[in-house]
């Protein structure tokens, strides 16, 4: 008797969304957990003035949620987000970098002139 265990491949995703208020972030987290995903990190990036009105609003709250889930569940989850009333715009992308790791782009160190051979 051959018993094989099927393991689901978990991939990391970033959901960036424009919502009406900060309370929508907790509702969004609950929706992500209900879909079977594991939340890695959430960020409330504050109110943003928009370049053009979205849903007749000139300012919306920007939130981001990093989560890990099986790639097969993503299309169904994305369809649910399209029908969510509190989300005005969203972008769902695959994310490969650890969201808790410090960014190397923000901490550029300028080499010393002596080290480069310039005196």
N, C-alpha and C positions, 0 to 999 in steps of 0.2 A: 504494500500500500504506500503510495507516494503522496506525502502531504507537503505542499509548498506554501510558504507564507508569502503573501503579497505585501510588499512594503510600498507605501505611497511616497512619492518624491515631493518633498517640501521645497518650495521656492519662496524667495522674499519679494514682496511687492511694496510699492509706495503709492498711497492714495492721497492726492492733494485735492482739496475741495474748497469752493467758496460757499459759505453758508450764511444764514441770516444772523445767527447769534452763537455765542460760545457754548450754550446749552446743547446745541446740535451735535457737538463733539461727543458727548456721552451717549447720545442716541446712535451716532455713527459707530462708536466702539461696540455697542451692544449688537448692532446689526452685523458687524464683522465677526464677533464671537459666535453669534447664532449660525453663521455660515460655516462654522467649523475651523476658522482660522485662529492662529495664536498671535496676539498683538505683541510686537517687540518694543515699539516706542510711539508715543503720540506727542504732537506739538501744536500748540495754539499760537500761531504767528501774528495774531492781532488783526485789527481792522485795517483794510487796505482801500485807498481811494482808487477807483477803477478808471481806466482810460475811456471807456464807453459804458453806458448803463447796461446792467444785466438784470432782467426781471424788474425794470423800472427803479433800480437801486443804483446809487452812485458809490456807495461804500458797502463792502461785505467783509465778513470774517474769513481769514485764510487759515485752514487747518491742514495738518498732514498726519498720516497714520502709516507706520511701517508695520507690516504683518507678514506672517509665513503661512502658506496654505498649499494645498495640492493644485497644480495648474489646471486640472480638469474642472475644478469648481469655479474658476475665475469668470468664464462667460456668463454663467447663471447669476453670479454675484453682481457682475457689471450691469446686467439687465435689471436687477432689483434697484441698483443705484439710480438708473435712469428715471424710475418712477417715484423716487423719494422726493417729497415736497420741500424739505428743508435744504436740500442740496441744489444750488443754482447752477454750478458748473463743477466738473471734476475731471481729473486726469489720473488714470491708473497705469502705472509703469512697473516693469520688472526691475528689481534693484539688486545689485550684486555686492555692494559695499556694506560693511557693518555700520548701521546708523549711529552706534554709540562710540565708534572710533573717532579720534580727533582728525580733522581735515588737514591734509598737508598743504592745501592751496592757500589757506588763510595764514599760515605761519612760514612764509618764505624768509629765509635768512640770506642776506646779501653777503657774498664772500668778501673777506678783507682784501684790500688792494695789495697788501704785501704777499698774500697767499697766491695771488694770480701772477705775480712776477712784476707788477707795476710798483714803482717806488715813488 
